[in-house]
């Protein structure tokens, strides 16, 4: 029984690490564009663009 539990735990951890490596930057596409935040001292701006599958 302990062998099966250890095997299951190993396969579970292995699957988690494989899923983490297959993530894409497409999930961050909502950040693309120009962002602006006004404060009492002025404004802060950011511009995000996609370039060869990186931000």
N, CA, C and O atoms as a GROMACS GRO file, in nm:
protein
  220
    1UNK      N    1   0.082  -0.119   0.000
    1UNK     CA    2   0.000   0.000   0.000
    1UNK      C    3   0.087   0.126   0.000
    1UNK      O    4   0.055   0.224  -0.068
    2UNK      N    5   0.196   0.123   0.076
    2UNK     CA    6   0.284   0.239   0.082
    2UNK      C    7   0.350   0.265  -0.053
    2UNK      O    8   0.374   0.380  -0.089
    3UNK      N    9   0.378   0.157  -0.128
    3UNK     CA   10   0.437   0.174  -0.262
    3UNK      C   11   0.343   0.251  -0.353
    3UNK      O   12   0.385   0.340  -0.426
    4UNK      N   13   0.214   0.214  -0.348
    4UNK     CA   14   0.116   0.280  -0.433
    4UNK      C   15   0.097   0.426  -0.394
    4UNK      O   16   0.080   0.512  -0.480
    5UNK      N   17   0.098   0.453  -0.267
    5UNK     CA   18   0.084   0.590  -0.219
    5UNK      C   19   0.204   0.674  -0.262
    5UNK      O   20   0.188   0.788  -0.305
    6UNK      N   21   0.324   0.619  -0.250
    6UNK     CA   22   0.445   0.690  -0.291
    6UNK      C   23   0.444   0.713  -0.442
    6UNK      O   24   0.482   0.821  -0.488
    7UNK      N   25   0.402   0.614  -0.520
    7UNK     CA   26   0.394   0.627  -0.664
    7UNK      C   27   0.293   0.734  -0.703
    7UNK      O   28   0.319   0.815  -0.792
    8UNK      N   29   0.178   0.735  -0.638
    8UNK     CA   30   0.076   0.836  -0.665
    8UNK      C   31   0.129   0.975  -0.633
    8UNK      O   32   0.108   1.068  -0.711
    9UNK      N   33   0.196   0.991  -0.520
    9UNK     CA   34   0.252   1.121  -0.482
    9UNK      C   35   0.355   1.168  -0.584
    9UNK      O   36   0.357   1.285  -0.621
   10UNK      N   37   0.441   1.077  -0.628
   10UNK     CA   38   0.543   1.112  -0.728
   10UNK      C   39   0.478   1.157  -0.858
   10UNK      O   40   0.518   1.259  -0.915
   11UNK      N   41   0.379   1.083  -0.906
   11UNK     CA   42   0.312   1.118  -1.030
   11UNK      C   43   0.237   1.251  -1.018
   11UNK      O   44   0.232   1.329  -1.113
   12UNK      N   45   0.178   1.276  -0.904
   12UNK     CA   46   0.108   1.401  -0.880
   12UNK      C   47   0.204   1.519  -0.888
   12UNK      O   48   0.174   1.618  -0.955
   13UNK      N   49   0.316   1.511  -0.821
   13UNK     CA   50   0.416   1.620  -0.822
   13UNK      C   51   0.475   1.636  -0.961
   13UNK      O   52   0.497   1.748  -1.006
   14UNK      N   53   0.500   1.527  -1.029
   14UNK     CA   54   0.554   1.532  -1.165
   14UNK      C   55   0.456   1.604  -1.258
   14UNK      O   56   0.498   1.684  -1.341
   15UNK      N   57   0.328   1.575  -1.246
   15UNK     CA   58   0.226   1.639  -1.330
   15UNK      C   59   0.217   1.788  -1.301
   15UNK      O   60   0.201   1.868  -1.394
   16UNK      N   61   0.227   1.827  -1.175
   16UNK     CA   62   0.224   1.969  -1.141
   16UNK      C   63   0.340   2.044  -1.203
   16UNK      O   64   0.321   2.155  -1.254
   17UNK      N   65   0.459   1.986  -1.201
   17UNK     CA   66   0.574   2.054  -1.258
   17UNK      C   67   0.563   2.061  -1.410
   17UNK      O   68   0.608   2.159  -1.469
   18UNK      N   69   0.506   1.961  -1.473
   18UNK     CA   70   0.489   1.963  -1.619
   18UNK      C   71   0.387   2.070  -1.658
   18UNK      O   72   0.406   2.137  -1.759
   19UNK      N   73   0.280   2.086  -1.581
   19UNK     CA   74   0.180   2.189  -1.611
   19UNK      C   75   0.238   2.328  -1.595
   19UNK      O   76   0.205   2.418  -1.673
   20UNK      N   77   0.323   2.349  -1.497
   20UNK     CA   78   0.381   2.480  -1.473
   20UNK      C   79   0.470   2.524  -1.589
   20UNK      O   80   0.481   2.644  -1.616
   21UNK      N   81   0.532   2.431  -1.658
   21UNK     CA   82   0.621   2.467  -1.768
   21UNK      C   83   0.546   2.494  -1.898
   21UNK      O   84   0.605   2.552  -1.989
   22UNK      N   85   0.422   2.456  -1.909
   22UNK     CA   86   0.346   2.473  -2.032
   22UNK      C   87   0.261   2.599  -2.033
   22UNK      O   88   0.182   2.618  -2.125
   23UNK      N   89   0.273   2.684  -1.935
   23UNK     CA   90   0.194   2.806  -1.930
   23UNK      C   91   0.242   2.903  -2.038
   23UNK      O   92   0.360   2.905  -2.073
   24UNK      N   93   0.150   2.981  -2.088
   24UNK     CA   94   0.180   3.076  -2.194
   24UNK      C   95   0.162   3.217  -2.141
   24UNK      O   96   0.091   3.241  -2.044
   25UNK      N   97   0.228   3.310  -2.207
   25UNK     CA   98   0.212   3.450  -2.169
   25UNK      C   99   0.081   3.509  -2.219
   25UNK      O  100   0.051   3.624  -2.190
   26UNK      N  101   0.003   3.431  -2.294
   26UNK     CA  102  -0.126   3.480  -2.342
   26UNK      C  103  -0.220   3.516  -2.228
   26UNK      O  104  -0.311   3.597  -2.246
   27UNK      N  105  -0.199   3.456  -2.113
   27UNK     CA  106  -0.285   3.487  -1.998
   27UNK      C  107  -0.264   3.629  -1.947
   27UNK      O  108  -0.344   3.679  -1.869
   28UNK      N  109  -0.156   3.694  -1.990
   28UNK     CA  110  -0.127   3.831  -1.948
   28UNK      C  111  -0.161   3.935  -2.054
   28UNK      O  112  -0.123   4.051  -2.040
   29UNK      N  113  -0.232   3.895  -2.160
   29UNK     CA  114  -0.267   3.989  -2.266
   29UNK      C  115  -0.354   4.104  -2.217
   29UNK      O  116  -0.360   4.209  -2.281
   30UNK      N  117  -0.422   4.087  -2.106
   30UNK     CA  118  -0.505   4.195  -2.053
   30UNK      C  119  -0.420   4.315  -2.012
   30UNK      O  120  -0.473   4.425  -1.998
   31UNK      N  121  -0.291   4.294  -1.991
   31UNK     CA  122  -0.202   4.403  -1.950
   31UNK      C  123  -0.152   4.487  -2.066
   31UNK      O  124  -0.101   4.597  -2.045
   32UNK      N  125  -0.166   4.438  -2.188
   32UNK     CA  126  -0.114   4.509  -2.303
   32UNK      C  127  -0.186   4.644  -2.319
   32UNK      O  128  -0.307   4.654  -2.300
   33UNK      N  129  -0.107   4.745  -2.354
   33UNK     CA  130  -0.164   4.878  -2.375
   33UNK      C  131  -0.100   4.981  -2.285
   33UNK      O  132   0.000   4.954  -2.219
   34UNK      N  133  -0.158   5.100  -2.283
   34UNK     CA  134  -0.107   5.210  -2.203
   34UNK      C  135  -0.192   5.224  -2.076
   34UNK      O  136  -0.315   5.222  -2.082
   35UNK      N  137  -0.125   5.238  -1.964
   35UNK     CA  138  -0.191   5.249  -1.835
   35UNK      C  139  -0.149   5.381  -1.770
   35UNK      O  140  -0.035   5.424  -1.783
   36UNK      N  141  -0.242   5.443  -1.702
   36UNK     CA  142  -0.214   5.571  -1.637
   36UNK      C  143  -0.280   5.575  -1.499
   36UNK      O  144  -0.395   5.534  -1.483
   37UNK      N  145  -0.205   5.625  -1.400
   37UNK     CA  146  -0.259   5.641  -1.266
   37UNK      C  147  -0.226   5.782  -1.220
   37UNK      O  148  -0.110   5.822  -1.216
   38UNK      N  149  -0.329   5.857  -1.184
   38UNK     CA  150  -0.310   5.994  -1.136
   38UNK      C  151  -0.296   5.993  -0.985
   38UNK      O  152  -0.371   5.925  -0.915
   39UNK      N  153  -0.197   6.068  -0.936
   39UNK     CA  154  -0.175   6.082  -0.792
   39UNK      C  155  -0.174   6.230  -0.757
   39UNK      O  156  -0.185   6.315  -0.845
   40UNK      N  157  -0.160   6.260  -0.630
   40UNK     CA  158  -0.154   6.399  -0.585
   40UNK      C  159  -0.028   6.468  -0.636
   40UNK      O  160  -0.027   6.590  -0.651
   41UNK      N  161   0.077   6.393  -0.662
   41UNK     CA  162   0.204   6.451  -0.707
   41UNK      C  163   0.220   6.449  -0.859
   41UNK      O  164   0.321   6.499  -0.910
   42UNK      N  165   0.126   6.394  -0.930
   42UNK     CA  166   0.137   6.386  -1.075
   42UNK      C  167   0.071   6.261  -1.127
   42UNK      O  168  -0.031   6.217  -1.074
   43UNK      N  169   0.130   6.202  -1.232
   43UNK     CA  170   0.073   6.078  -1.286
   43UNK      C  171   0.184   5.978  -1.316
   43UNK      O  172   0.298   6.015  -1.343
   44UNK      N  173   0.146   5.853  -1.311
   44UNK     CA  174   0.237   5.743  -1.340
   44UNK      C  175   0.183   5.673  -1.464
   44UNK      O  176   0.064   5.640  -1.469
   45UNK      N  177   0.268   5.650  -1.563
   45UNK     CA  178   0.224   5.583  -1.685
   45UNK      C  179   0.310   5.460  -1.711
   45UNK      O  180   0.428   5.456  -1.678
   46UNK      N  181   0.247   5.360  -1.771
   46UNK     CA  182   0.315   5.238  -1.812
   46UNK      C  183   0.264   5.201  -1.950
   46UNK      O  184   0.147   5.223  -1.982
   47UNK      N  185   0.351   5.146  -2.032
   47UNK     CA  186   0.311   5.095  -2.162
   47UNK      C  187   0.363   4.954  -2.175
   47UNK      O  188   0.483   4.929  -2.162
   48UNK      N  189   0.272   4.860  -2.201
   48UNK     CA  190   0.306   4.718  -2.215
   48UNK      C  191   0.283   4.676  -2.359
   48UNK      O  192   0.176   4.700  -2.416
   49UNK      N  193   0.384   4.614  -2.418
   49UNK     CA  194   0.372   4.562  -2.554
   49UNK      C  195   0.418   4.417  -2.556
   49UNK      O  196   0.496   4.374  -2.471
   50UNK      N  197   0.370   4.343  -2.653
   50UNK     CA  198   0.410   4.203  -2.669
   50UNK      C  199   0.520   4.196  -2.775
   50UNK      O  200   0.506   4.253  -2.884
   51UNK      N  201   0.628   4.126  -2.743
   51UNK     CA  202   0.741   4.119  -2.834
   51UNK      C  203   0.797   3.977  -2.830
   51UNK      O  204   0.860   3.938  -2.731
   52UNK      N  205   0.776   3.900  -2.933
   52UNK     CA  206   0.828   3.764  -2.944
   52UNK      C  207   0.795   3.679  -2.822
   52UNK      O  208   0.884   3.621  -2.759
   53UNK      N  209   0.667   3.673  -2.789
   53UNK     CA  210   0.617   3.592  -2.677
   53UNK      C  211   0.680   3.629  -2.544
   53UNK      O  212   0.706   3.543  -2.460
   54UNK      N  213   0.704   3.760  -2.524
   54UNK     CA  214   0.750   3.809  -2.394
   54UNK      C  215   0.690   3.948  -2.374
   54UNK      O  216   0.646   4.012  -2.469
   55UNK      N  217   0.687   3.992  -2.250
   55UNK     CA  218   0.633   4.125  -2.220
   55UNK      C  219   0.745   4.217  -2.181
   55UNK      O  220   0.721   4.334  -2.151
   0.00000   0.00000   0.00000
